Every structure is written in C-alpha cells, then in structure tokens.
Amino acid sequence: MTTGETDRRLFRFVGGRLCLDFVNTMGNYHDPTRRSDYLGDYADLVAWCELAGAFEPTRAAVLLQVAANSPAEAAAVLTRARELRQAIREVSLAAWQGQPAPATDVATLNTFVTEHFTPMQLVAIGRAYTLERGGDPAALDAVLWPIVGSAVELLTSEELGRVKECEDDDCGWLFVDASRGSRRRWCAMDDCGNVAKARRHRARVRESIFNTYP
C-alpha cells in the first residue's frame, strides 16, 4: 500500500531509537491476515525519514526528484530497505531473547555496515566535528544511512539489553524500555495498552455474568 499524505499518521515514533521506529513501519506483524507495510513505495520511505527527523526537508525533495527520474533504482532501494528492516528486527529480538541472532540477518546487517562506514568523513559542526557518511547526499540509498548508523549505535550499546517487543499478540513493534523497573509492556498505552485494557474489561464482564447466572 501507499500511505499518501492523509495516512502518514500510521507512522509512529515510540521505539526510542530511529532504527526501532524503522522496524515499526510494519503493522500487525504477527497476524498475516492484517499485516500492513507502511512503506508502500520509495516516497513513503522518504516521508518516513523526514518525519523521523533523519534528514532535512530539502534533501527529501531532492531524493523524490531523483526517484521520479530513476523509478527502477528507487524500487531497488525500497527492497533493500525492507531487507534492512527485517535484519534489524531479527538481530534485536535475538538479543532480547538471549539467543544468537540468525547468521543470515547478521550478514545482511554487516553488508549495510560495510557500505555505511567505509566512506566516513569528518564534518565541521560549528567549532566541533562529527563523523558522517560521505558520498553523494542525493544518492537514492541516502535514506538508509541514518538508519544503519542508528542500528550500529543500538547494537553496540547497553540499551540493546532493554529492547522489548510489544506484548500485544499481533503487534510486533519494538521499543527500548527506559521505564523505571523495566515495566513497560506495550508499544504505546494509547494503542496496544488500551486494547489490552479493553480486553481485560470484557473478560471481567463475561466472568461476572457467568458467575451471576450459573
């Protein structure tokens, strides 16, 4: 599907890290009958990056123009973006579950890491410097650079141990649990949290009715 302007409300940023919010561009992951990919085309990918603050609107406009002139290349980048999304998901989940990550997903991530870090360069920011990926900022795969960087930061940090999956049976969204006592259970209380509360309420009502009329 293509989100379009009015449906970009589907993009939510509750993961606590850019790369996890990227993973969360798939809705109802665990229910194949309701699963929705919010990245329907390259324009959606650019829109997500812009809304996530991954780059400025001027770059988004440039990338959309380049994509319009090179639709096949843009489609190929979208395919790679989905591969990156799945790899980040599987490696992050494996860490949460205390299990080795699938070798194929680690290999996929390493392909992106190699591409991302080989042309790194120092860029002046005021009187200081930051390390950024070099290359052409108008390259269509530029949308992936900040996501790869975020994934590397997460996977090499202590925060990885606080990554969780939403407890809703269908959701599948990931987040960094920064709550006191690590008690966060849902991607968002106003979404899956409220659904769970409603389910518990209905269960209590059914139990009360059952106990009232044996």
C-alpha positions in Angstrom: 0.0 0.0 0.0 1.0 3.6 -0.4 0.3 5.7 2.6 -0.3 9.1 0.9 -0.4 12.4 2.8 -3.5 11.6 4.9 -2.4 8.2 6.0 1.1 9.1 7.2 -0.4 9.2 10.7 0.4 5.5 10.6 4.0 6.5 11.1 4.5 6.5 14.9 7.7 7.0 16.8 7.6 5.1 20.0 10.7 2.8 19.7 13.1 5.2 21.4 15.7 4.7 18.6 15.5 5.6 15.0 16.2 2.0 13.8 13.5 0.6 16.0 11.0 3.1 14.7 12.0 1.9 11.3 11.3 -1.7 12.3 7.9 -0.4 13.4 6.8 0.6 9.9 5.1 -2.8 9.7 1.8 -3.0 11.4 0.2 -6.2 13.0 3.4 -8.1 12.2 2.3 -11.3 13.8 -1.1 -11.5 12.0 -0.5 -12.3 8.3 -4.2 -11.5 7.6 -3.9 -8.0 8.9 -0.2 -7.2 8.4 0.4 -3.8 6.8 3.6 -2.5 5.3 3.6 1.3 5.7 6.5 1.6 3.2 4.5 1.1 0.1 6.8 2.9 -2.2 10.0 4.9 -2.2 8.1 8.2 -1.5 6.8 6.6 1.7 10.4 5.8 2.8 11.5 9.3 2.2 8.4 10.7 4.0 9.1 8.4 7.0 12.8 9.6 7.2 11.7 13.2 7.0 9.1 12.8 9.7 11.6 10.9 11.9 14.0 13.8 11.6 16.6 11.6 9.8 17.3 14.4 7.4 16.0 17.8 6.4 13.1 18.5 4.0 15.4 20.0 1.3 17.1 16.6 1.0 13.7 14.8 0.9 12.7 17.0 -2.1 15.9 16.2 -3.9 15.6 12.5 -3.4 12.0 12.4 -4.6 13.0 14.2 -7.8 15.9 11.8 -8.4 13.5 8.9 -7.7 11.0 10.2 -10.2 13.7 10.1 -12.8 15.0 6.7 -11.8 12.0 4.6 -10.7 13.7 1.2 -11.1 16.6 2.3 -8.9 14.2 3.7 -6.3 12.3 0.4 -6.2 15.5 -1.4 -5.7 16.4 0.8 -2.7 13.0 0.2 -1.2 13.6 -3.6 -1.5 16.9 -3.2 0.3 15.2 -1.0 3.0 12.8 -3.8 3.7 15.7 -6.3 4.0 17.5 -3.9 6.4 14.3 -3.6 8.4 13.9 -7.3 8.8 17.5 -7.8 9.7 17.4 -5.1 12.4 14.3 -6.7 13.8 15.7 -10.2 14.0 19.0 -9.3 15.5 17.4 -7.0 18.1 14.8 -9.6 19.0 17.5 -12.3 19.4 19.4 -10.1 21.9 16.1 -9.6 23.9 15.5 -13.3 23.9 19.1 -14.1 24.9 19.7 -16.1 21.8 22.2 -16.0 18.9 21.0 -13.9 16.0 20.3 -15.7 12.8 23.6 -15.7 10.8 21.8 -14.6 7.6 20.4 -11.5 9.3 23.8 -10.6 10.8 25.4 -11.0 7.4 22.7 -8.7 5.9 23.4 -6.1 8.5 27.2 -6.3 8.0 26.7 -5.7 4.3 25.0 -2.4 5.2 27.6 -1.6 7.9 30.4 -2.1 5.4 28.8 0.2 2.9 28.0 2.8 5.5 31.3 3.1 7.3 33.8 2.7 4.5 33.4 6.3 3.2 33.0 8.0 6.6 34.5 11.5 7.0 34.8 14.3 9.5 32.3 17.2 9.0 32.6 20.5 10.8 29.7 21.4 13.1 30.4 24.9 14.5 33.8 24.6 16.2 33.5 20.9 16.6 33.3 17.9 14.3 31.1 14.9 13.8 31.6 11.7 11.8 29.2 11.3 8.9 28.9 9.1 5.9 30.5 10.6 2.8 29.2 10.2 -0.7 26.5 11.9 -2.7 23.7 13.2 -0.5 21.4 12.9 -3.5 22.0 9.1 -3.9 18.7 7.3 -3.5 20.1 5.0 -0.8 20.9 8.0 1.3 17.6 7.3 3.1 19.2 4.2 4.6 22.4 5.9 6.0 20.9 7.3 9.3 19.0 4.0 9.9 22.2 1.9 9.6 24.0 4.3 11.9 21.3 4.1 14.5 21.3 0.3 14.3 25.0 0.2 14.9 24.7 2.5 17.9 21.9 0.4 19.4 23.5 -3.0 18.8 26.8 -1.9 20.3 25.3 -0.2 23.4 23.9 -1.3 26.7 20.5 -0.2 25.6 20.3 -3.4 23.5 19.5 -5.3 26.7 16.4 -3.1 27.2 14.9 -3.7 23.8 11.5 -5.4 24.1 8.6 -6.5 21.8 5.1 -5.2 22.5 3.1 -7.8 24.4 0.1 -7.5 22.1 -0.3 -10.8 20.3 -0.5 -9.2 16.9 1.6 -6.0 17.1 5.3 -7.0 16.9 6.6 -3.4 17.4 9.9 -3.0 19.2 11.0 -0.4 21.8 13.7 0.4 24.3 12.2 0.1 27.7 13.6 3.1 29.6 10.9 2.9 32.3 11.7 2.6 36.0 11.9 -1.0 36.9 11.7 -2.0 33.2 7.9 -2.5 33.5 6.9 -1.2 30.1 4.8 -3.8 28.3 3.2 -2.1 25.3 4.5 -0.1 22.3 2.1 2.7 23.4 -0.5 2.9 26.1 -2.9 4.8 23.8 -2.7 1.9 21.3 -2.0 -1.6 22.3 -2.1 -0.7 26.0 -5.7 0.5 25.7 -6.6 -2.6 23.6 -5.3 -4.8 26.4 -7.3 -2.9 29.0 -10.4 -3.2 26.9 -9.9 -7.0 26.6 -9.4 -7.3 30.3 -12.6 -5.4 31.0 -14.6 -7.5 28.6 -13.2 -10.7 30.3 -14.2 -9.4 33.7 -17.7 -8.6 32.4 -18.1 -12.0 30.9 -16.8 -13.6 34.2 -19.3 -11.5 36.2 -22.2 -12.5 34.0 -21.1 -16.2 34.2 -20.9 -16.1 38.0 -24.3 -14.3 38.2 -26.1 -16.8 36.1 -24.7 -20.3 36.8 
